[in-house]
Amino acid sequence: MSDNQYLKIGAFSTLSRLSVRMLRYYDEHGVLSPTEVDRSSGYRYYEHTQLVDAVLVRRLRDVGFSVSAIAALLPLRHDPDTLGRALAVQRDQLLADARATARRLADLDHLVTTLQEPDMIPITRTTLPAQRVASLRLTIPTYSSEGQAWQQLMAAIGAQRLPLLDAPCGATFYDDGYQEGDVDIEVWQPVGPGATIVDPLTETLLPEREVAVATVTGPYDHISAACDRLADYLAAEGLTPTGPMFNRYLVGPGRTSDPAEYVTEVCLPIS
Protein backbone atom coordinates (compact mmCIF):
# COMPACT_ATOMS: atom_id res chain seq x y z
CA MET A 1 0.00 0.00 0.00
CA SER A 2 1.47 3.37 -0.99
CA ASP A 3 0.91 6.69 0.80
CA ASN A 4 0.77 8.20 -2.67
CA GLN A 5 -2.42 6.27 -3.27
CA TYR A 6 -4.14 6.54 0.15
CA LEU A 7 -4.58 9.12 2.93
CA LYS A 8 -4.65 8.11 6.60
CA ILE A 9 -7.00 9.93 8.95
CA GLY A 10 -4.94 12.67 10.57
CA ALA A 11 -2.78 13.06 7.45
CA PHE A 12 -5.12 15.61 5.85
CA SER A 13 -6.91 18.49 7.56
CA THR A 14 -10.30 18.08 5.90
CA LEU A 15 -10.58 14.47 6.98
CA SER A 16 -9.14 15.11 10.44
CA ARG A 17 -11.67 17.87 11.09
CA LEU A 18 -14.41 15.26 10.79
CA SER A 19 -12.84 13.32 13.71
CA VAL A 20 -12.47 9.58 14.01
CA ARG A 21 -15.78 9.18 15.83
CA MET A 22 -17.62 11.19 13.16
CA LEU A 23 -15.95 9.24 10.34
CA ARG A 24 -17.00 5.98 11.95
CA TYR A 25 -20.54 7.30 12.32
CA TYR A 26 -20.67 8.31 8.65
CA ASP A 27 -19.20 4.94 7.69
CA GLU A 28 -21.92 3.11 9.65
CA HIS A 29 -24.57 5.11 7.79
CA GLY A 30 -23.04 4.56 4.38
CA VAL A 31 -22.04 8.18 3.86
CA LEU A 32 -18.24 8.12 3.69
CA SER A 33 -16.54 4.73 4.01
CA PRO A 34 -12.78 4.22 4.05
CA THR A 35 -11.19 2.18 1.32
CA GLU A 36 -9.49 0.04 3.94
CA VAL A 37 -9.08 -0.20 7.72
CA ASP A 38 -5.81 -1.60 9.10
CA ARG A 39 -6.83 -4.32 11.57
CA SER A 40 -3.69 -4.01 13.69
CA SER A 41 -3.37 -0.23 13.95
CA GLY A 42 -6.98 0.84 13.36
CA TYR A 43 -5.87 3.37 10.76
CA ARG A 44 -8.60 4.25 8.29
CA TYR A 45 -7.39 4.73 4.72
CA TYR A 46 -9.11 6.94 2.17
CA GLU A 47 -8.36 7.45 -1.49
CA HIS A 48 -7.26 10.87 -2.65
CA THR A 49 -10.42 11.07 -4.73
CA GLN A 50 -12.54 10.87 -1.54
CA LEU A 51 -11.22 14.24 -0.44
CA VAL A 52 -13.93 15.98 -2.48
CA ASP A 53 -16.59 13.86 -0.77
CA ALA A 54 -15.13 14.66 2.65
CA VAL A 55 -15.24 18.38 1.92
CA LEU A 56 -18.88 18.18 0.83
CA VAL A 57 -19.85 16.04 3.84
CA ARG A 58 -18.31 18.53 6.25
CA ARG A 59 -19.93 21.51 4.53
CA LEU A 60 -23.35 19.87 4.45
CA ARG A 61 -23.00 19.00 8.13
CA ASP A 62 -22.00 22.58 8.96
CA VAL A 63 -25.17 24.01 7.37
CA GLY A 64 -27.43 21.70 9.34
CA PHE A 65 -28.11 18.65 7.19
CA SER A 66 -28.73 15.37 9.04
CA VAL A 67 -26.65 12.29 8.31
CA SER A 68 -29.54 10.72 6.38
CA ALA A 69 -29.90 13.86 4.28
CA ILE A 70 -26.14 13.93 3.62
CA ALA A 71 -26.28 10.30 2.50
CA ALA A 72 -29.01 11.23 0.01
CA LEU A 73 -27.24 14.38 -1.20
CA LEU A 74 -23.73 13.01 -1.62
CA PRO A 75 -24.58 11.09 -4.83
CA LEU A 76 -25.88 14.40 -6.26
CA ARG A 77 -22.45 16.06 -6.15
CA HIS A 78 -22.21 15.73 -9.94
CA ASP A 79 -25.73 17.15 -10.44
CA PRO A 80 -25.36 20.81 -9.38
CA ASP A 81 -28.93 21.76 -10.36
CA THR A 82 -30.57 19.12 -8.17
CA LEU A 83 -28.11 19.72 -5.35
CA GLY A 84 -28.72 23.46 -5.64
CA ARG A 85 -32.48 22.98 -5.24
CA ALA A 86 -31.91 20.90 -2.11
CA LEU A 87 -29.65 23.62 -0.71
CA ALA A 88 -32.30 26.25 -1.48
CA VAL A 89 -34.88 24.26 0.47
CA GLN A 90 -32.47 24.00 3.40
CA ARG A 91 -31.83 27.75 3.24
CA ASP A 92 -35.58 28.47 3.40
CA GLN A 93 -35.87 26.14 6.39
CA LEU A 94 -32.98 27.83 8.20
CA LEU A 95 -34.60 31.24 7.60
CA ALA A 96 -37.90 29.95 8.98
CA ASP A 97 -36.09 28.50 11.98
CA ALA A 98 -34.29 31.81 12.52
CA ARG A 99 -37.57 33.73 12.45
CA ALA A 100 -39.15 31.25 14.87
CA THR A 101 -36.13 31.56 17.16
CA ALA A 102 -36.34 35.36 17.01
CA ARG A 103 -40.02 35.20 17.98
CA ARG A 104 -39.25 32.86 20.86
CA LEU A 105 -36.45 35.16 22.06
CA ALA A 106 -38.81 38.14 21.93
CA ASP A 107 -41.45 36.18 23.86
CA LEU A 108 -38.80 35.11 26.36
CA ASP A 109 -37.59 38.68 26.86
CA HIS A 110 -41.19 39.79 27.33
CA LEU A 111 -41.79 37.00 29.85
CA VAL A 112 -38.68 37.98 31.80
CA THR A 113 -39.87 41.60 31.85
CA THR A 114 -43.36 40.55 32.89
CA LEU A 115 -42.06 38.43 35.75
CA GLN A 116 -39.59 41.01 37.00
CA GLU A 117 -41.56 44.24 36.74
CA PRO A 118 -45.21 43.78 37.80
CA ASP A 119 -44.61 45.08 41.33
CA MET A 120 -43.04 48.21 39.84
CA ILE A 121 -46.30 49.20 38.12
CA PRO A 122 -48.21 51.46 40.53
CA ILE A 123 -51.93 50.90 41.12
CA THR A 124 -54.17 53.80 42.16
CA ARG A 125 -57.89 54.51 42.40
CA THR A 126 -59.44 57.66 41.03
CA THR A 127 -62.66 59.10 39.61
CA LEU A 128 -62.53 60.20 35.99
CA PRO A 129 -64.86 63.06 34.97
CA ALA A 130 -67.43 62.72 32.21
CA GLN A 131 -65.98 63.41 28.79
CA ARG A 132 -67.34 63.97 25.27
CA VAL A 133 -65.40 62.14 22.58
CA ALA A 134 -65.48 61.24 18.91
CA SER A 135 -65.09 57.48 18.70
CA LEU A 136 -64.70 54.71 16.17
CA ARG A 137 -65.48 51.10 17.01
CA LEU A 138 -64.13 48.31 14.83
CA THR A 139 -62.50 44.88 14.82
CA ILE A 140 -58.74 44.63 14.35
CA PRO A 141 -56.67 41.47 13.66
CA THR A 142 -54.59 41.61 16.87
CA TYR A 143 -53.76 44.02 19.69
CA SER A 144 -50.59 45.05 17.87
CA SER A 145 -52.81 46.28 15.02
CA GLU A 146 -54.28 49.07 17.15
CA GLY A 147 -52.43 51.63 15.04
CA GLN A 148 -54.75 50.78 12.13
CA ALA A 149 -57.74 51.90 14.21
CA TRP A 150 -56.03 55.16 15.10
CA GLN A 151 -55.21 55.88 11.47
CA GLN A 152 -58.89 55.52 10.54
CA LEU A 153 -60.07 57.60 13.51
CA MET A 154 -57.69 60.48 12.86
CA ALA A 155 -58.43 60.44 9.12
CA ALA A 156 -62.16 60.78 9.84
CA ILE A 157 -61.57 63.50 12.45
CA GLY A 158 -59.44 65.41 9.95
CA ALA A 159 -62.07 65.04 7.20
CA GLN A 160 -64.76 66.39 9.54
CA ARG A 161 -62.46 69.14 10.86
CA LEU A 162 -63.33 68.40 14.46
CA PRO A 163 -61.67 70.60 17.10
CA LEU A 164 -59.59 68.46 19.45
CA LEU A 165 -59.09 69.06 23.14
CA ASP A 166 -55.69 68.83 24.79
CA ALA A 167 -56.73 65.80 26.83
CA PRO A 168 -55.77 62.13 26.83
CA CYS A 169 -57.18 60.00 24.05
CA GLY A 170 -57.92 56.36 24.63
CA ALA A 171 -59.00 52.90 23.53
CA THR A 172 -61.71 50.69 25.03
CA PHE A 173 -61.53 46.89 24.71
CA TYR A 174 -64.90 45.12 24.68
CA ASP A 175 -63.83 41.47 24.53
CA ASP A 176 -64.26 39.40 27.67
CA GLY A 177 -60.63 38.68 28.38
CA TYR A 178 -57.59 38.28 26.14
CA GLN A 179 -58.21 37.63 22.43
CA GLU A 180 -55.82 35.89 20.05
CA GLY A 181 -57.46 37.70 17.12
CA ASP A 182 -60.45 39.76 15.96
CA VAL A 183 -60.12 42.28 18.77
CA ASP A 184 -63.24 44.40 19.41
CA ILE A 185 -61.89 47.90 20.08
CA GLU A 186 -63.17 51.47 20.23
CA VAL A 187 -60.67 54.29 19.90
CA TRP A 188 -61.65 57.77 20.96
CA GLN A 189 -60.45 61.34 21.03
CA PRO A 190 -61.89 64.20 23.17
CA VAL A 191 -63.43 66.95 21.03
CA GLY A 192 -64.46 70.52 21.74
CA PRO A 193 -68.01 71.76 22.27
CA GLY A 194 -70.19 72.51 19.26
CA ALA A 195 -68.50 70.01 16.95
CA THR A 196 -70.85 68.06 14.69
CA ILE A 197 -69.84 64.42 14.60
CA VAL A 198 -71.11 62.24 11.75
CA ASP A 199 -70.49 58.75 10.33
CA PRO A 200 -68.24 56.84 10.43
CA LEU A 201 -67.58 58.43 13.84
CA THR A 202 -69.86 58.29 16.85
CA GLU A 203 -70.42 61.01 19.42
CA THR A 204 -69.95 59.33 22.80
CA LEU A 205 -70.29 60.71 26.29
CA LEU A 206 -67.97 58.82 28.58
CA PRO A 207 -69.62 58.89 32.02
CA GLU A 208 -68.00 59.83 35.28
CA ARG A 209 -66.65 56.63 36.77
CA GLU A 210 -64.42 55.28 39.49
CA VAL A 211 -61.51 53.29 38.13
CA ALA A 212 -58.51 51.30 39.25
CA VAL A 213 -55.49 52.52 37.29
CA ALA A 214 -52.19 50.81 36.47
CA THR A 215 -49.76 53.44 35.20
CA VAL A 216 -47.25 52.14 32.66
CA THR A 217 -44.15 54.15 31.82
CA GLY A 218 -42.37 52.84 28.75
CA PRO A 219 -43.20 50.75 25.68
CA TYR A 220 -46.66 49.34 25.08
CA ASP A 221 -45.44 45.77 25.52
CA HIS A 222 -45.56 46.40 29.30
CA ILE A 223 -49.35 46.77 29.16
CA SER A 224 -49.98 43.02 29.54
CA ALA A 225 -48.08 43.11 32.85
CA ALA A 226 -50.27 46.04 33.92
CA CYS A 227 -53.40 44.00 33.15
CA ASP A 228 -52.09 41.19 35.36
CA ARG A 229 -51.37 43.69 38.14
CA LEU A 230 -54.92 45.06 37.90
CA ALA A 231 -56.44 41.58 38.09
CA ASP A 232 -54.37 40.77 41.19
CA TYR A 233 -55.29 44.11 42.76
CA LEU A 234 -59.03 43.65 42.23
CA ALA A 235 -58.89 40.14 43.67
CA ALA A 236 -56.92 41.29 46.73
CA GLU A 237 -59.26 44.24 47.37
CA GLY A 238 -62.47 42.34 46.69
CA LEU A 239 -63.48 44.73 43.91
CA THR A 240 -65.74 43.96 40.96
CA PRO A 241 -65.24 45.33 37.42
CA THR A 242 -68.25 47.32 36.22
CA GLY A 243 -67.23 47.82 32.61
CA PRO A 244 -64.66 47.05 29.95
CA MET A 245 -61.01 47.86 30.37
CA PHE A 246 -59.69 50.93 28.58
CA ASN A 247 -56.36 52.69 28.09
CA ARG A 248 -55.72 56.40 28.42
CA TYR A 249 -52.67 57.53 26.47
CA LEU A 250 -51.13 60.41 28.39
CA VAL A 251 -47.86 60.45 26.42
CA GLY A 252 -47.62 58.58 23.15
CA PRO A 253 -46.14 58.71 19.66
CA GLY A 254 -47.78 62.10 19.02
CA ARG A 255 -45.67 63.69 21.74
CA THR A 256 -42.41 61.73 21.72
CA SER A 257 -40.43 59.47 19.41
CA ASP A 258 -38.92 57.56 22.33
CA PRO A 259 -41.09 54.63 23.52
CA ALA A 260 -39.29 54.76 26.89
CA GLU A 261 -41.12 58.06 27.50
CA TYR A 262 -44.62 56.74 26.81
CA VAL A 263 -47.09 57.01 29.70
CA THR A 264 -50.25 54.89 29.57
CA GLU A 265 -52.99 54.48 32.14
CA VAL A 266 -54.61 51.04 32.01
CA CYS A 267 -58.04 51.58 33.58
CA LEU A 268 -60.73 49.26 34.86
CA PRO A 269 -64.09 50.63 36.10
CA ILE A 270 -64.81 49.30 39.58
CA SER A 271 -67.48 49.31 42.27
N, C-alpha and C positions, 0 to 999 in steps of 0.2 A: 504494500500500500504506500503510495507516495503522497507527501504533504502538498505536492503540486496539484494533485487531483482532488484532495479532500481538505476540509477545514474542521478542526476540533473546536468544540465549544470553549470559549475563552480565548480563541486565537483571532476572533474578529469581533469588533465592537457591536455591530448590529445584532449578531447572534447572542453575544454575552449579555446585552441589555435585556434580552427576553428571560434570562435566568434559567438555570437547570430545571427548577421545579416547573416553570411555565412551559419550557420546551417539552417536558415529559407530559404535561397536561394536554398540550396541543397534539402531541404524538398520540395519546390515548383517544383523542377525538378525531383523529384522521386529518388534522389540519396541516401539520408540518412534521413529517417523520424523517429521522436521520437515515442516511444510506446504510449505515452500519453502526452497531454498538459493540465496543470492545468488552468482552465478557470479563476479562481479568481486571482491567483498569476502570471500566465504566465510562470511558470516553465515548462521546457521541460524535459521529463523523457525518459531515454534510458536504455535498458537492458544491463547488463554486457557483454553479447555476442556481442553487437554492437561495443564494443571497438575496435575489430579487424578491422571492417569496417571503423571506424573513422580514425584509423591509416593509412589504405590504401588510403582513400580519401585524407587525408592531404598530404601523400607522392606523390600521383599522381598529386595533385595540384601543389606541389612544383617543380616538374620536367616539368611543362608546359602543362599538359593535360587540355582541356576545360571541362566544366561541362557536356556537352553531351558525350564527350569521357569517362569521369569518370563513368557516368551512364551505358555506354556500357561495361566498363571494370570490374566494381565491381562484377557482377555475375560470372566473370572468376577467382575469387580469389581462387577457388578450382581446377582450371585447370592451373597449373604453366607453362605448355608448351605453351599454347595459349597466356597466359598473357605475357610470356617471349618474344614471337614473337612480340607482340604489343609494348612492351618496347624497343625492338631492333629497330623497325621502328621509334619510337620517338627519340631514340638516334641518328639515322642517320639524322633525320630531324634537331635536335639540332646542329649537326656538320655542316650540310649544312648552317644553319642559322648563325652559328659562322663564317664560312668562308665568307659568304656574308657580314656580319657585318665588318669583318676585311678588306675586299676589300673596303667597303664604308668608313671606317675610313682612309684607305690609300688615297683614292680619296679625302676625306675631307682635310686631312693634305696637300696634294698636291695643292688643291684649295687655301687653306689658304696661302701657300707659294707663289703661283702664284700671288695672289692678293696683297700680302705684298711686294714682292721683285722686280717687273718688273723695277721700276725706279732705282734700284741699279745695273742693268745690263748696263754697258757702251756701247754706240754705237759709232763707229768710221768709217772713210772711208779711204781706202788705195788701193794701186795698187799691186797686187800679180804678181811676175815674172813668166814667162813661166817655166814649170817643166815637166820633163819626168818621167812617173810612169808606174809601172806594175799594171794592174787593173783587177778586176773580177766583172762582172755585173750579178746579179741574182735576183730572187724574194724570199723574206723571209716572214714568216707568219705575223709577227708584227714588230714594231720598236724595241721592247725589244729583238727580235731575232737577232739583228745585230751581236752579237758575233759569230753566226753560219757562217756568211759571212766571218768574219775575220779568223776563223779557217781554212776555205777552202783556202782563199787567202794565208795565211802564210804557209800552207802545200804545196801549189803549188810552192811558192817562194823557200821554202827549197828544194823541189825536183829538181828544176831547178838551184839551187845554185846561185841565183842572188845576186849580191853585193848591199847592202842597203845603202842609204845615211842617215846621221844623220839630218833628216829634218822631219817636221810634215807629218804624214799620214792623210788620210781623207776618207770621204764617201760622195757620191753625191746621192741626192734623186730626181728621175725623175718624180714622180707622181705629178699631178697638185693639190696641196693641201694635207690636212691630209687624210690618208688612215686607215680604220679600220683593214684591212688585205691585204695580197698579195702586200707587199711593194716592189717597183722597186728600187733597190739600186745598186750602184757601189762603191766598196771599193778599195782603191788604196794606193800604197806605193812607194815613190820615190826610184829609182834605179840608180846605177852608170853607167857611159858611157861604151859602149862596151858590155853590157850584151845582150844576145840573149833571147828574150822572146817568148815563144811558148804557144800553147793551153794547158790548158784552160784559160791562162792569155792573156791579150791584152796589147800591147805597146801603151800607150796613151800620147800625148803631150798636157798637160794642157796649154792653151794660157795665155798670160799676160792679166789681166783683172782688172778693177776697181770694188771694192766690198764694200758693207756696212757690217760691222762686229759687232756682239754682242758677247762680251767675257764673258763666263760663268766660274766662279770659283766654283768648288764643284761638287756634283753628277750629273749624266746625266739627272735626272728627272727635272732639272732646264731648260733643253733645250727648252721645250715647251713655257716657259715664255719668253725665248730669241726670239723665233720665233714671238710671239705676239709683242714684243718690236720692232723687225725689221719691221713688217707690219705697225705699228703705225708711225715709223720713216719715212718710204718711203712715206706714205700718207701725213705726215706733210711737207716733203721736196719736194713733187711733183716729186719723182723719179720713174722710171719704171724698173722693173726687166728685165734683158736681158738673163737670163739663170736659170737653176735649182739651188735650194739651196744646199749648201754642208757644211760639218763640217770639220774643221782642228783640229786634236787632238794634242795639244802641250804637255800636260802632261796627261798620261792615265795609265791604269793598268800595262803597261810595265815598267813604271818608279816609280810608287808608289802603295802601297797597301791600301792607305787611300783615299777613294773617295772625302773627303773634299779638297784634294790637286789637284784634276783634274783641268785642264785648257783646255777649248774647245772654239774655235772660230766658231760661226755660221755665215756663209757667204752667201751673196746674190749678184750676179753680178748686176750692175746697169748702167744706162746711164743718 
